[in-house]
Amino acid sequence: MSGVLPIRQVEKPWGKDSLPVPFVAPAGQRIGEIWFEPPAQLPDLLVKYIFTSEKLSVQVHPSDAQTLAKGLGRQGKEECWLILAAEPGATLGIGFDRPITAQAMREAALDGSIEALMTWHEISPGDFFYIPANTVHAIGAGVSLIEVQQNSDITYRLYDYGRPRELHLEDGVAVSKGEPYATGRWHKRVAERGSHTLVNGPLFLLDQVQGAPSAAIAARYPGNLLVIPRTGPVEVAGHALAPGSCALADSIGAVRFADNGVCLLAAVCAI
């Protein structure tokens, strides 16, 4: 059934105590993530906002094949980021400047030099990055973004700047690719307005649309989908949505798009 998704605010040591409108951090809390609870109709897809005042840990996620091989079920995580705001000099660490062996990666994670071996991409609003499983990555400070991901809670931290949180070196190094990030394949610039296909599978779909989607984009969403308003209103099954919300639609026909509104559409692919 179509409906607005509940929100969960998640405290993080690298989060912010002042959030952009329409979000408000509770007094005394540093909110790093705003989650939209995945609906039963789309349990494998998670949408969240991320706000950073400090760097996130250097981390990596396994693939579905790797978690299945370990008897954990289908718990891999591929994700993507659309940058909404970035302070001057803000960066994302993705991949390495040059190939690195597993042993060298482990040693660099232990002594902290892994951060200097990574490639740090300077960013601005409209940058879009797809992060395949096994890609070593870290989000830098001063970033606001929307993340769409496989709904999995398996994160292997390789390095955390001395924060008192558990690391997962053996599991993390075992699934990490010690190689440069394929920027030409996985990064793109997305105009604030207009319609653009951002992800075309194989695990999930993501499109930005301005106004009603074209017939070609609409055909990509034959069933349940998530609707994430960016600018202007949109209605799902009669419920008015504003930016900062997310809703489940049981069909694209249940969505009423404003002529000049911009929103994101997301759905899982058949596996």
C-alpha positions as CSV (number, residue, x, y, z in Angstrom):
1,M,0.0,0.0,0.0
2,S,1.3,3.5,-0.9
3,G,2.3,5.8,2.0
4,V,4.8,8.1,3.6
5,L,7.8,6.3,5.2
6,P,8.6,6.9,8.8
7,I,11.9,8.7,9.6
8,R,14.6,7.6,11.9
9,Q,17.3,10.0,13.0
10,V,20.6,8.3,13.8
11,E,23.3,9.8,16.1
12,K,26.9,9.6,14.8
13,P,30.1,10.9,16.3
14,W,30.8,12.6,12.9
15,G,27.2,14.0,12.6
16,K,25.9,17.6,13.0
17,D,23.9,19.4,15.6
18,S,22.5,21.8,13.1
19,L,20.8,20.2,10.1
20,P,19.5,21.8,6.9
21,V,15.8,22.5,6.6
22,P,13.4,20.7,7.1
23,F,15.4,18.5,9.5
24,V,16.0,19.5,13.1
25,A,18.5,17.7,15.4
26,P,17.3,17.2,19.0
27,A,19.1,19.3,21.5
28,G,22.5,17.9,22.4
29,Q,22.5,15.3,19.6
30,R,24.8,15.0,16.6
31,I,22.7,13.5,13.8
32,G,24.6,11.9,11.0
33,E,21.9,10.0,9.2
34,I,18.2,10.4,8.5
35,W,16.8,7.0,7.5
36,F,13.5,6.3,5.8
37,E,12.3,3.0,7.2
38,P,12.1,0.5,4.3
39,P,8.6,-0.7,3.6
40,A,7.6,-4.4,3.6
41,Q,7.0,-4.1,-0.2
42,L,10.6,-2.9,-0.8
43,P,12.6,-4.3,2.1
44,D,15.9,-4.5,0.1
45,L,16.2,-0.7,-0.6
46,L,17.2,2.0,1.9
47,V,17.2,5.7,1.3
48,K,18.9,8.1,3.7
49,Y,20.3,11.6,4.1
50,I,23.9,11.9,5.4
51,F,25.3,15.0,7.1
52,T,29.0,15.2,8.2
53,S,31.0,17.5,10.3
54,E,34.0,15.1,10.5
55,K,35.3,12.3,8.2
56,L,33.5,8.9,8.3
57,S,35.6,5.8,8.9
58,V,37.5,4.2,6.0
59,Q,35.2,1.2,5.3
60,V,34.1,-1.4,2.8
61,H,31.0,-3.5,2.1
62,P,30.8,-7.1,0.8
63,S,28.8,-8.3,-2.2
64,D,25.7,-10.5,-2.1
65,A,27.9,-13.4,-3.4
66,Q,30.3,-13.0,-0.5
67,T,27.7,-12.8,2.2
68,L,25.8,-15.8,0.7
69,A,29.1,-17.7,0.8
70,K,29.5,-17.0,4.5
71,G,26.0,-18.1,5.3
72,L,24.7,-14.6,6.1
73,G,22.0,-14.5,3.4
74,R,21.8,-11.8,0.7
75,Q,23.4,-9.0,2.7
76,G,25.7,-7.3,0.3
77,K,25.7,-3.6,-0.1
78,E,26.1,-1.4,-3.1
79,E,25.3,2.2,-2.7
80,C,25.3,5.6,-4.5
81,W,25.6,9.2,-3.4
82,L,24.1,12.4,-4.8
83,I,25.9,15.4,-3.3
84,L,23.5,18.1,-2.1
85,A,25.9,20.5,-0.4
86,A,29.6,20.6,0.2
87,E,31.8,23.0,2.2
88,P,34.8,24.4,0.4
89,G,37.4,21.6,0.0
90,A,35.0,18.8,0.9
91,T,36.1,15.4,-0.4
92,L,35.1,11.8,-0.7
93,G,37.7,9.1,-0.4
94,I,37.1,6.3,-3.0
95,G,39.6,3.7,-4.1
96,F,43.3,4.0,-4.1
97,D,45.8,6.1,-6.0
98,R,47.5,3.0,-7.2
99,P,47.0,-0.8,-6.8
100,I,47.8,-2.1,-3.3
101,T,48.1,-5.6,-2.0
102,A,45.9,-7.0,0.8
103,Q,48.9,-7.2,3.2
104,A,49.9,-3.6,2.4
105,M,46.3,-2.5,2.9
106,R,46.1,-4.3,6.3
107,E,49.4,-2.7,7.4
108,A,48.2,0.8,6.2
109,A,44.9,0.3,8.1
110,L,46.8,-0.5,11.3
111,D,49.2,2.5,11.2
112,G,46.7,5.0,9.7
113,S,48.5,5.6,6.4
114,I,45.6,4.0,4.5
115,E,44.0,7.5,4.4
116,A,47.0,8.9,2.5
117,L,46.9,6.0,0.0
118,M,43.3,6.6,-1.0
119,T,42.1,8.9,-3.8
120,W,40.2,11.9,-2.4
121,H,37.8,13.4,-4.9
122,E,36.9,17.1,-4.4
123,I,33.1,17.5,-4.7
124,S,30.4,20.0,-5.3
125,P,26.6,19.8,-5.4
126,G,25.4,17.6,-8.3
127,D,28.3,15.1,-8.1
128,F,27.0,11.6,-8.3
129,F,29.0,8.5,-7.3
130,Y,28.1,4.8,-7.5
131,I,30.0,2.7,-5.0
132,P,30.2,-1.0,-6.0
133,A,30.6,-3.6,-3.3
134,N,34.3,-4.2,-2.3
135,T,35.2,-0.5,-2.9
136,V,37.1,1.1,0.0
137,H,35.6,4.4,0.7
138,A,35.1,7.2,3.2
139,I,32.9,10.3,3.2
140,G,34.7,13.5,4.2
141,A,33.7,16.3,6.5
142,G,31.3,19.1,5.4
143,V,29.1,17.0,3.2
144,S,25.4,16.6,2.8
145,L,24.1,13.9,0.5
146,I,21.3,11.5,-0.4
147,E,22.3,7.8,-0.3
148,V,20.4,5.0,-2.0
149,Q,21.6,1.6,-1.1
150,Q,21.0,-2.1,-0.8
151,N,19.4,-2.5,2.7
152,S,22.2,-4.2,4.6
153,D,23.9,-3.3,7.9
154,I,27.2,-5.1,7.1
155,T,30.0,-2.5,7.2
156,Y,33.6,-3.4,7.7
157,R,35.6,-0.6,9.2
158,L,39.3,-0.5,8.3
159,Y,40.3,2.7,9.9
160,D,38.5,5.2,12.2
161,Y,40.9,8.0,13.1
162,G,41.3,6.7,16.7
163,R,37.6,6.7,17.6
164,P,36.7,3.9,20.1
165,R,34.8,1.8,17.7
166,E,35.4,-1.8,16.6
167,L,37.5,-2.4,13.4
168,H,37.0,-5.4,11.1
169,L,40.4,-5.7,9.5
170,E,40.3,-9.4,8.6
171,D,36.8,-9.4,7.1
172,G,37.3,-6.0,5.6
173,V,40.6,-6.7,3.9
174,A,39.3,-10.0,2.6
175,V,36.6,-8.3,0.6
176,S,38.4,-5.1,-0.4
177,K,39.7,-4.3,-3.9
178,G,43.0,-2.6,-3.6
179,E,42.7,-0.6,-6.8
180,P,41.8,2.8,-8.2
181,Y,38.1,3.8,-8.5
182,A,36.8,3.8,-12.1
183,T,35.7,7.4,-12.0
184,G,34.9,7.5,-15.7
185,R,32.4,4.7,-15.2
186,W,30.9,5.4,-11.8
187,H,30.9,9.2,-11.5
188,K,28.7,11.7,-13.2
189,R,27.5,15.3,-12.9
190,V,23.8,15.7,-12.4
191,A,22.1,19.0,-13.2
192,E,19.8,20.4,-10.5
193,R,16.9,20.2,-12.9
194,G,16.0,18.0,-15.7
195,S,15.5,14.2,-16.0
196,H,18.4,11.8,-15.8
197,T,18.9,8.1,-15.3
198,L,21.4,7.7,-12.4
199,V,21.5,4.0,-11.8
200,N,20.4,1.3,-14.3
201,G,20.8,-1.8,-12.3
202,P,21.8,-4.5,-11.8
203,L,20.6,-4.3,-8.2
204,F,18.4,-1.2,-8.2
205,L,17.2,1.7,-10.3
206,L,17.5,5.4,-9.6
207,D,16.2,8.3,-11.8
208,Q,15.8,12.0,-11.3
209,V,12.7,13.4,-13.0
210,Q,11.5,16.9,-13.5
211,G,7.7,17.0,-13.9
212,A,6.1,13.8,-15.1
213,P,8.5,11.1,-16.2
214,S,8.9,10.2,-19.9
215,A,7.3,7.0,-21.1
216,A,10.7,5.4,-21.2
217,I,11.5,6.2,-17.6
218,A,7.9,5.3,-16.4
219,A,8.3,1.9,-18.1
220,R,11.3,1.2,-15.8
221,Y,9.0,1.2,-12.8
222,P,6.2,-1.4,-13.4
223,G,5.7,-2.0,-9.6
224,N,6.5,-0.7,-6.2
225,L,8.9,2.3,-6.1
226,L,10.1,5.0,-3.7
227,V,9.6,8.7,-4.4
228,I,12.0,11.2,-2.9
229,P,11.0,14.9,-3.5
230,R,13.9,17.2,-4.2
231,T,12.3,20.5,-5.1
232,G,8.6,21.3,-5.3
233,P,5.6,19.1,-4.2
234,V,4.7,15.7,-5.4
235,E,1.7,13.5,-4.4
236,V,1.6,9.8,-3.7
237,A,-1.8,8.2,-3.5
238,G,-3.2,11.6,-2.5
239,H,-0.5,12.3,0.2
240,A,1.3,15.5,-0.4
241,L,5.1,15.2,0.0
242,A,7.7,17.9,0.5
243,P,11.4,17.8,0.2
244,G,12.9,15.9,3.1
245,S,10.4,13.0,2.9
246,C,10.1,9.7,1.1
247,A,7.1,7.6,0.2
248,L,6.3,4.2,-1.2
249,A,4.1,4.2,-4.3
250,D,2.5,0.9,-5.4
251,S,2.7,2.0,-9.0
252,I,4.0,5.0,-10.9
253,G,0.3,5.8,-11.7
254,A,-0.2,6.5,-8.0
255,V,2.2,9.5,-8.3
256,R,1.1,13.0,-9.3
257,F,4.1,15.0,-10.4
258,A,4.2,18.8,-10.3
259,D,5.1,20.4,-13.6
260,N,8.3,22.0,-12.3
261,G,9.0,19.7,-9.4
262,V,12.1,17.5,-9.2
263,C,12.2,14.2,-7.5
264,L,14.1,10.9,-7.4
265,L,12.5,7.5,-8.2
266,A,14.0,4.3,-6.9
267,A,13.2,0.6,-7.1
268,V,14.9,-2.8,-6.9
269,C,15.7,-4.9,-9.9
270,A,14.5,-8.5,-10.2
271,I,17.2,-10.8,-9.0
